Amino acid sequence: MSKISIVKGEDRKENIKKAILLIEKNIAEAIRIKKSKILFIKINAIDSNFPLACTHVDALEAVLSIFYDKFDEIIVGDNTFVFTKYQGGIYRKILDNFPKVKLSDLTEFESENIEFIKLDGCALGKVSLLPKQAFTISLAVPKTHDTFVYTGCLKNMFGCVIKNRESLHAMNLYDRMFLNKYSKGNQLKWQNLIEVIEKTRPDLCILDGYEGMEGEGPMFGTKVHLGLALCSLDGVALDKIAAKICGFNYVPYLSILSNKNQKDTEIIKDGFDSINKISKKFKPHYNYRYQIVTKTNILPILDIRMFFSLLKRSYRIKDKIIEKLQS
């Protein structure tokens, strides 16, 4: 049986600590079984210019305060430009209190091949082996997504792909701007993401739901206050209940994963008595209806809003060009 602890409160750090401690015996057993002296905390550092989209520093400090002395080596990272270009950026401040921590873009560790299936064939990527070698915690934020409906702890692990990340989407960026083709590739996108999750599945999932993001996630959405923290050794179970709390009863990749391995779930509550009372219906991404189908009868429709979203991060275009030339 899977256990999920859910804490409701108005202190981000205390919520997270309580959620961890509510299942601490199960976590201790999982650490013993993994037999690794390395702790890897996979944060979501998609772009620190958009703080709501990223793992909060306070959330990371709360997790480190509990696990810091349990491991010889601690790695905090994500394969994003926050680490590749800015050596950890805003997360460097944790080094004052937790000097043993190493910040990483994950490229220095061993990796393995991963095959992404695309509409026009296949593409080879690389994914870090660190999640398999270390005791791995996915520390994420609940957000809507522009491709996968909802992103939480499991989708967060996509940041362990260190080469050819764009192939996850089963098509190039230009094709993604046409909504009919976008929908046609959905089945392949789900399959690609599930392959990543299977290769990087975290040992422990911690969702900092103090605040979430609705609308144009995973980066440009708006804040929703939840005042929650969720913790579980079962990432599928945690993300399914978190998605439900956010108003999403159907998230394709989570449904596929859940059908593969169905388990009973025990929810340990603190600070509330009913899931309905802590739930808030998030506004979905504007292209939500194209994310949950595999074909559409519409004529080619250009997603103009996606073009303007890209312009919001125009400073990344140069970096992307350099990455392409170096690969």
Buried (B, 14 or more C-beta within 10 A) or exposed (E): EBBBBBBBBEBBBEBBBBBBBBBEEBBEEBBEEBEBEBBBBBBBBBBBBBEBBBBBBEBBBBBBBBBBEEBEEBBBBBBBBBBBEBEBBBBEEBBEEBEEBBBBBBBEBEBEEBEBBBEEEEBEBBBBBBBBBBBBBBBBBBBBBBBBBBBBBBBBBBBBBBBBBBBBBBBEEEBBBBBBBBBBBBBBBBBBBBBBBEBBBBBBBBBBBBBBBBBBBBBBBBEBEBBBBBBBBBBBBBBBBBBBBBBBEEBBBBBBBBEEEEEEBEBBBBBBEEEEEBBEEBBBBBBBEBBBEEEBEEEEBEBEBBEEBEEBBEEBEEEEEEBEEEE
